[in-house]
């Protein structure tokens, strides 16, 4: 993973702050991550997600999550 990719890796808490003022709350993001709608990696107690994964989910039609796009590799 390159440095530019690392700067786009977020915790659920950081992602919720990024989308503060929208309906993407910390609880909503956690639910989407746990259901697999937003791809993530779990490191210890933290889930790591990319900003691209959230954007892909936001831009996908309802009910058709893109599980591999924006995944942390």
Secondary structure, DSSP 8 states (H G I E B T S, - for coil): --HHHHTTEEEHHHHHHHTTTSS--HHHHHHHHHHTSS--EEETTEEEEEHHHHHHHHHS-TT---SSTT---
